[in-house]
Every structure is written in C-alpha cells, then in structure tokens.
Amino acid sequence: MSGKRVHFIAIGGSAMHNLAIALHRKGYEVTGSDDEIVDPARKRLESNGLLPQQQGWFPEKLDHNLDSVILGMHARADNPELAKAKELGLKIYSYPEFLYEQSKDKLRVVIGGSHGKTTITAMILHVLQQCGVDTDYMVGAKLEGFDVMVRLTEEAKVMVFEGDEYLTSALDLRPKFHLYKPDIALVSGIAWDHMNVFPTFENYIDQFRIFMEMVPDSGTLIYCDEDQEVRKVAASVRGAMRKIPYGVPEHRVSGGKTILMAPEGEFALMVFGRHNLMNLEGARLVCNQLNISNSDFYKSIAGFKGASNRLELLIGKPGFNVYRDFAHAPSKLKATIEAVKEQYPERRLVACFELHTFSSLNKDFLEQYAHSMQKADVAVVYFSPHALELKKLPMLLPEDIINAFQKAGLMVFSDPDHFQHFLLKGKWEASNLLLMSSGNFDGLQVKELADRLQL
C-alpha cells in the first residue's frame, strides 16, 4: 500500500486493535473510533497512544487525506463513519482485505478449521521464532513471547494467518479465510458452528470446500485425516495441489506428562490431549514446508506452553489443577474433557461449561451437545439469561439443557453467585477443575476464584 494514514471503524475489536498497533509500529498514522472499548484492547491502545479520546462515532474524523479506512466486523452497515467514508469516496477495506494487501507478495500460510486453528497457528509461530525465521502473522490469542497478535513488516517473506470462517464485515459476507488466498493451507476439523450465519451443516461445509480449492496447483493442502468431514472434502477438492494428511503422532502418557515418540528421539511436551497432538502434527507438516527440519521442530515445540485460554493451566498444586479453555463447539468441548481425563485418569474431573455463543444458546442447536460431557465425573452447564435477552433468543429451561446433553447428573446454573458458591464449597483434593467458555461466566474472575478453592 502507498498510503500512511489509516482510520479504523470499530478499533476496539480483538483483531482490529492488534492490527492498529501493528500499523502504528510500521510507521502509519493511525486513528480510530468505537462505541465501546474494554480491556485488554483499551489498555493496549492507550499504551500505544491510539485510544480515542471519546467513545462513539465521529464522521468529522474522516477526510480526503485518509489513504484508507478499515472496517471492523462489529460495525453496523448504517455506521455514520462508514457513510461518511462512502460519501468521500475513500478506499474501504475489511481487516482481512487489508491483511491480504499487506501480504500479497509474501508466501501465505492459512490455518483453518472449526477448532484448533489458534493453537496450530501458535505452534507454528513458536517454532519459527525459536528457529530464527522472520515471519509476519495474525493470530487470535495472546501468545507467550509475542507482545502483539498481528505483525506486519516489509522484510518478512512469510505470513501466517489464523483463518477464521466467520463473516468479514457488514459490507462483505464472505468468510474471512476466503480472502487470504493461501499458498499453504491447513484444515484441522469441520464441526458445525455459527448457525446464525451458516444455517445448515452443508452450507458450513461448503465454506471449507471453497477455502481448500483456493490453494493453487503449486501449493500445499494439509488436512486432518482423522476428521471424517475434512477427509471427505479434501478428497473431493479439485486441483493439482499437493495434499498431505495427518493424524495423531506416536506418544505415551506417563506421570501426568505426554511424551512424543519420534524417530529423532523422545520429547516431553507441555501440552497434552489427542487434539493438541494432532495440532502439533499439522504444525510440523506446515513447518516442513517452510524448511524447518523435524529435529528442529521437535526441539522447539517441547517448550510450547499453549495459547492463552486454550487448555491453559491457571492453578497447579499437588493433586489439583485448574484449567481454562475457550471450548464452545460440541466437538471441542468433548475433546477438551477427554484430554484432561486421559492425562489424569486417577483424578476426579469437574467440567464446567458456559453456553455463550449464539449457536450454543439456541435451543435448536443444543442437541448437538449430546454425550459431549460423558467423560466428566461431575458435569456443570452455566448459561446467562441476560445473554439470551441480548441475542434475542427464547429463554432456556434447565430441563432443555439436561435433555440435550444426555449426561447423567448434569448440574445447570444460571446465577453466577450460585455457581461460585458451588465451586467454593467443594473439596478439591485428587481433582481437576476445567472451566470452558468463550465468555467469562457472567464476569466471574476465574483466576482469583481458582486461588480460593480449598483442597
């Protein structure tokens, strides 16, 4: 891009504020607006001198001197700043479009899938950093060793994207990962999500078929062969691109540690569970395409601690761990519970899950969660009546959830105080607590709460 002045409409979004910081560091003059900015975006924008002085929309901020306007996914189609940008004839990008413009002369690696894409992207970036490979990137979670979730430079020859299938913006209803045009694509799994956008599973699957077929004949498609839907779609994809399947690498679990068994040796990992092991194998194959040897990959990945909120260890005490995970789709919920139970079979597992997304709170979707919590010794589901009101969905009854999950003894809470009391009154010796949500259990400070639990 030739211009250096950029304005963000909805600068407070998770991806948007990181892109704003990345461009600021690249030397762009950055301004932005939003009607609500909360932490951590608020603090991070403020520390970089990018926090708007007032919250709200101010069309007068836009003028002909702007080189481009970047429109956030959460900005509405009738946004007054968007109207002003159109009136002035300014170049308007969604953030996926802008990222492509910044990377169109680079080798683009795009990681897609209903689950695992953040972790796989994080694994790749961790290894590339350890191996000294200069890389631009966009990832959906805070990573240890990376102070920003978007990096854009002139020098890096490679850009790694976490490829989200959700919609691009109010003006562009394409899934984001359709805009990145991958040279190397990975698909980790397909399990119906975002039913408010993709009303049928078939329609959802089509988005991944389109994504896979974007890989050029000279490119590479890496896919999880253990996922039935991914395997079927990959087999049907037209084109001469190289296709590489992957599954669970050889490993063993011993004393609460997962040990990878490779021809290059044995490597004790800091992550665990079948899904994380498949994620690791997918990341290895991507890194091979970027000229990273297996030996260098394994040495580097042994130090990977995971991405924020992805099976993240909050508290670790003798005989008791507390984990937090972003799980919300049925397949991810099931996989996360099974991972913790496999790693610590001798401990009682208390698994707590919040229904938070539009799909999960929709009564018509609930049956997708059947048997997803079977491996938990104690299963708890939390939902917020306020969230249902905000999403304009019919109120759920506890029996709706109990009938859908089909888990004997399932407990249902809809009051944060009652849920907190349940956790605080428990005895946690020889136990693990797993807290799973894409929200925050109605503002519950889970780290502080975890510190107060009694052994």
Secondary structure, 3 states (H helix, E strand, C coil): CCCCEEEEECCCCHHHHHHHHHHHHCCCEEEEEECCCCCCHHHHHHHCCCCCCCCECCHHHCCCCCCEEEECCCCCCCCHHHHHHHHHCCCEEEHHHHHHHHHCCCEEEEEECCCCHHHHHHHHHHHHHHCCCCEEEECCCCCCCCCCCEECCCCCCEEEEECCCCECCCCCCCEHHHCCCCCEEEECCCCCCCCCCCCCHHHHHHHHHHHHHCCCCCCEEEEECCCHHHHHHHHHCCCCCEEEEECCCCEEEECCEEEEEECCEEEECCCCCHHHHHHHHHHHHHHHHCCCCHHHHHHHHCCCCCCCCCCEEEEEECCEEEEEECCCCHHHHHHHHHHHHHHCCCCEEEEEEEECCCCCCCCCCHHHHCCCCCCCCEEEEEECHHHHHHCCCCCCCHHHHHHHHCCCCCEEECCHHHHHHHHHHCECCCEEEEEECCCCCCCCCHHHHHHHCEC
